Amino acid sequence: MSSATYEHLLREALVDLSEMQEVDAKAVGRKFNIPGRKEEDHQYFLQHWTSLYLRYVQIARKLADCHDQILQPQKRQDARILLDSTIGRMLEMKDRIVTHCGEYVNLDEVLVDLKLTPDAFEIPVPSYFTEERRAEFAHECDFIQKMMENHSIDAAEFEPKPAASEQPMTLERAIAIIQCNERGRQGRQHAKLMGNIKEQTAMQNKNFEYEQHMNEDDAAKSIQKIVRGFLARKRVTDMRQEELEFLGMEMGDRVASNFQRAKLTETLKTRKQRQEGNQAELAQEAKEMRAKIKVQEGGRYMEEMLDEVLLHMANLRLMAKEDVLPEFPTEEEGGSLALLAMQPGQPSPEEEAAKKAEEEAAAAAAAKKQPQKEQKKTDKELEEEAAPTIGPSMFWSRFDHVRKRYMDTWQQHFQSTYLASKEFEQRLDKDLLRQEIMDGPGGVMAELRRCVDQLVMVEVTNLRERLERERGKKPKKPKNKKPPKKKNVKDPTEGRKIEEHEGRLIVNGFLQLSRKVRLADYIGAPNMMGSIMEEYERSQAMAQDEVKKQWERLIDNWNDYVETSLRMSKEAFQELFKRYCDRAAWTFEPSMQQVRQAVTEYCVLPLGSQIVHDLAPHANTVLLYGPAKSGKTMLTHAVCTEAGAHMFNLSPAVINREGLNLGKMVQATFRVARAMAPSVVYIDEVEKVFMGGKGKKKKKGDAGAGKSGKIKKDLIAQVKKELAPTDRVIVIGNSSAPWDGEFKEVSAFFDKMICTVHPDYASRMLLWQHRCAQRGAPLEDADYEALAYMTNLYSSGTILSIIDETLTDRRVKRVRTKAVTADEFLPAMSRAKPIFKEEYEAMREFTQKLPLNLRRARYPDDFKNDDEDDKDKKKGKKKGGKK
């Protein structure tokens, strides 16, 4: 696409942002978290803010495309400011939605209202996350690779090893397995032989039926019938394909051909080269122009500033009541700009503050002398007044600045250069560059003014000393402020350089190279029935409440007649009642698209952009928990790839080795991670780190769990105390059994938790179709449907291993002669382990204990008002008190 296309897209994004800001501003001042209004806040944020959030996502997608393809380097900088601000506002809204509505909110109804496709759920990841520091990142990765090769380090050494079997296989067991396999082989051979015999018999019977000779007319009719049917089916198929291409639902052969794809790739590569060339030209020109202005014009500007400041000080001194030099503001107070803003006769800031304090004290004294009778407010009114309100976003001012700059500058600039002058290269504008260098933040004028302020302060100090000498007074020596004493803290890293620590971390396996995978490789479909399922859960919850009340009355009035009628004891009925209460229609697991969305918002976007990290809500720690082979490790590597981050490994498989000072290694890891930011600190099997307490039992064969727990104290101290708000370092923990750790410590340490469970039916269909096509052995649609249905409660990694085990290289080569069928996957499927009921229920129970902002909402328990919760608690205490 041309530059005109992206210019039009940028205008659309600016118009949409203007509309969104008007709608968004209406929420400013609304109170929330008022006691007794949980359900009202929930409905407000669910209905109003979710649609705004989804529209911000669409604007961010447009701006990401614009920033990726705009050639004009200065306009591209403004597009980046707009993109970062839109992403920041999007994350602000997501934080409010999660706080009041829970995690993994279903947006399928909003999608229908806005008339969008499911692709609108995908969060954009700007390309500049990796493009801007591609060379630097590649150099650092090469250094790590060479260090690993020099020390003969294999990354597989630091991966968790599967638990070995406790007892070796006996001779009888080995003989039994061989016998079973041999009998199976003989059975298959016999079945194959019988199948061949049946086919031969059927062929003989068929030949016997067609022994009668057919005349020429009948034979011609049969051939015509077959040919006409084939041509009719082919014509209908072609018409259907043309209609799909016309509607834009499928790409035609012309667009999808290899030639066209290669041409598009080459065009994109050429455009990127021009973009990088314009950016390099801008940096070089800015450097040269800045030096030239300082050399040729710096002296003149400094003289003008100095004369202006000294003249203004002289006027202030003449108009003052006493012959005293005015105080020169410090750099923190504004320097000479603050002095120039002062008018003759205007009191100094200290005098204004003292006068204001006196007025407030006099008003308070007058109020005490004449007390007024005020109507006492109720507790409810006081609570409503104390409730927080929704404030304006800090990103709105950035929206207004870029919008004004576009209307004043870029709109006219594009028409004069691209449309009128046909300047397709879109190089830099030197006039705009000079204006930015002169008056922009950190520009030449600001630098020169700081120099002038220092000169004026020296002049004022010397003049004040001379006046005091003339008046016969001893000049006061300026008080030198003593620097604050530094705390005598022992350096845990022994004062070594970053390079030394980096080398130690690489040698010991703490700093590793991440695999090159993308978030798009985590294949999964959105849940388009989410809202319907939620409505069903609400109706089921209401029905269960009615049944619970009846059963509770029955237990309270239990007697011999009831026991005889039900034919069970009271204890058995209470156990049945407990199981019924535990059975819930609550769907705690998200869709795979929601998992991908959460990882992008909580991990990738804050790591990739410093502006988004500093201004928008972000998490320092994220837990990915789910069954084995559900994609947790792959998502962690995808975060490193998408954000261009380095990967530090503190997993038990790395730290459970002899000769390591774990405390110093953890501290060195975080020190190097801050220096090489953005960074990801990865902890696999994180439940072993937080495993402890009297009630927790260690697993058999898990000797390293105790050693892993030794880093807990240092890990918490580094994350909670040492990480600054501007450090782009995130800790990602993976766990297949988070309930094995201390629940309070795990929930307190991790800011966000993302559940990665088994894929639903739609995601399994996509997984089977994508992997089989990738292996070069596509199946029939009916086979895909059958296999997706049969692999329910299998994790995504298990499904991929089933496909890879079946579709070997030898089998793929024979696809042309014999097509792959669903039956061939059954042997591998029978050997794979599904997610068992006990593990699934443990995952549900762990998730149910989490607070609302870390899991999916559960109706109606999560939105009961405080008085209702108190009634339920009192009711439970009364029941517990009865004997």
Disulfide bonds with the S-S distance in Angstrom:
none
